[in-house]
Amino acid sequence: MEKERPAAEPETPPAVPEPQDDAGEGRTASQKKKRPTSIPFYPNPEHEAFLWRVTAVASERQKRIPATAVLRLALARLEQQMTPSEIVQMLGEVEQPGGRMGRPRL
């Protein structure tokens, strides 16, 4: 004779708090800037060459690894190692290239 198993309670995912940066405390959702639908990425030549090397190694192993997967991995590792404030502090000390915004128009 089989014993009846108690019905498993449906698992509800834990509530994930909305990420807050240091400057976002106390602001309502309508006051916060809306996020862009996509974020453009323009690698410098060294980083682009590295992405191509990853693609070449993946191809040799008959795998398809898109550059976006490499970027997601890199960001996940960066997130484990540094806080947003630490990143801003580090990059704020480096002089960022100036110039015009966007791609050059012909």
Backbone hydrogen bonds in HBPLUS format (Angstrom, degrees):
<---DONOR---> <-ACCEPTOR-->    atom                        ^
c    i                          cat <-CA-CA->   ^        H-A-AA   ^      H-
h    n   atom  resd res      DA  || num        DHA   H-A  angle D-A-AA Bond
n    s   type  num  typ     dist DA aas  dist angle  dist       angle   num
A0024-GLY N   A0021-ASP O   3.09 MM   3  5.25 149.9  2.18 106.0 115.2     1
A0027-ARG N   A0024-GLY O   3.44 MM   3  5.83 165.3  2.47 128.0 127.2     2
A0031-GLN N   A0028-THR O   2.97 MM   3  5.26 139.3  2.14 104.6 116.6     3
A0032-LYS N   A0029-ALA O   3.29 MM   3  5.30 140.4  2.46  96.4 106.8     4
A0048-GLU N   A0044-ASN O   2.95 MM   4  6.15 159.7  1.99 161.3 167.9     5
A0049-ALA N   A0045-PRO O   2.94 MM   4  6.07 153.6  2.01 143.0 149.7     6
A0050-PHE N   A0046-GLU O   3.06 MM   4  6.34 150.6  2.15 141.2 149.1     7
A0051-LEU N   A0047-HIS O   2.98 MM   4  6.28 156.9  2.03 147.5 153.1     8
A0052-TRP N   A0048-GLU O   3.00 MM   4  6.31 151.0  2.08 145.7 153.6     9
A0053-ARG N   A0049-ALA O   2.94 MM   4  6.26 147.1  2.05 144.2 153.5    10
A0054-VAL N   A0050-PHE O   2.99 MM   4  6.33 155.4  2.05 152.0 158.1    11
A0055-THR N   A0051-LEU O   3.02 MM   4  6.28 157.9  2.07 144.3 150.5    12
A0056-ALA N   A0052-TRP O   2.86 MM   4  6.12 151.4  1.94 145.1 153.1    13
A0057-VAL N   A0053-ARG O   2.95 MM   4  6.22 162.1  1.98 153.2 156.7    14
A0058-ALA N   A0054-VAL O   2.94 MM   4  6.11 162.1  1.97 151.4 156.8    15
A0059-SER N   A0055-THR O   2.92 MM   4  6.07 152.6  1.99 144.1 151.8    16
A0060-GLU N   A0056-ALA O   2.99 MM   4  6.27 152.6  2.07 146.6 153.5    17
A0061-ARG N   A0057-VAL O   3.18 MM   4  6.46 141.4  2.33 141.7 151.5    18
A0061-ARG N   A0058-ALA O   3.11 MM   3  5.14 126.5  2.41  94.8 108.6    19
A0063-LYS N   A0058-ALA O   2.73 MM   5  4.84 166.3  1.75 145.0 145.6    20
A0062-GLN N   A0059-SER O   2.97 MM   3  4.76 158.7  2.01 104.4 108.3    21
A0069-ALA N   A0066-PRO O   3.00 MM   3  5.44 133.8  2.22 107.4 119.0    22
A0070-VAL N   A0067-ALA O   3.09 MM   3  5.10 118.2  2.49  95.5 110.5    23
A0071-LEU N   A0067-ALA O   2.97 MM   4  6.32 156.6  2.03 151.9 158.5    24
A0072-ARG N   A0068-THR O   2.91 MM   4  6.13 155.6  1.97 144.8 151.2    25
A0073-LEU N   A0069-ALA O   3.01 MM   4  6.21 158.5  2.06 145.0 150.4    26
A0074-ALA N   A0070-VAL O   2.93 MM   4  6.17 161.2  1.97 149.2 154.6    27
A0075-LEU N   A0071-LEU O   2.89 MM   4  6.11 160.4  1.93 151.5 156.5    28
A0076-ALA N   A0072-ARG O   2.91 MM   4  6.07 153.7  1.98 145.7 153.3    29
A0077-ARG N   A0073-LEU O   2.97 MM   4  6.24 159.2  2.02 151.6 156.6    30
A0078-LEU N   A0074-ALA O   2.91 MM   4  6.11 156.3  1.97 146.1 153.4    31
A0079-GLU N   A0075-LEU O   2.84 MM   4  5.98 155.7  1.90 146.6 153.1    32
A0080-GLN N   A0076-ALA O   3.16 MM   4  6.43 142.1  2.31 138.7 147.8    33
A0081-GLN N   A0077-ARG O   3.15 MM   4  6.40 138.6  2.33 140.9 151.9    34
A0081-GLN N   A0078-LEU O   3.07 MM   3  5.10 127.2  2.36  95.8 109.9    35
A0082-MET N   A0078-LEU O   2.86 MM   4  5.92 152.6  1.94 161.1 166.4    36
A0086-GLU N   A0083-THR O   3.09 MM   3  5.17 117.9  2.49  98.4 113.2    37
A0087-ILE N   A0083-THR O   3.06 MM   4  6.40 155.4  2.13 154.1 160.9    38
A0088-VAL N   A0084-PRO O   2.96 MM   4  6.22 163.6  1.99 152.4 156.4    39
A0089-GLN N   A0085-SER O   2.90 MM   4  6.07 158.1  1.94 145.8 152.5    40
A0090-MET N   A0086-GLU O   2.91 MM   4  6.07 161.6  1.94 146.4 151.3    41
A0091-LEU N   A0087-ILE O   2.85 MM   4  6.00 172.6  1.85 157.8 160.0    42
A0092-GLY N   A0088-VAL O   2.75 MM   4  5.59 139.3  1.92 139.7 150.9    43
A0093-GLU N   A0090-MET O   3.35 MM   3  5.56 144.6  2.48  99.0 108.0    44
A0094-VAL N   A0091-LEU O   3.28 MM   3  5.22 138.1  2.46  94.6 105.5    45
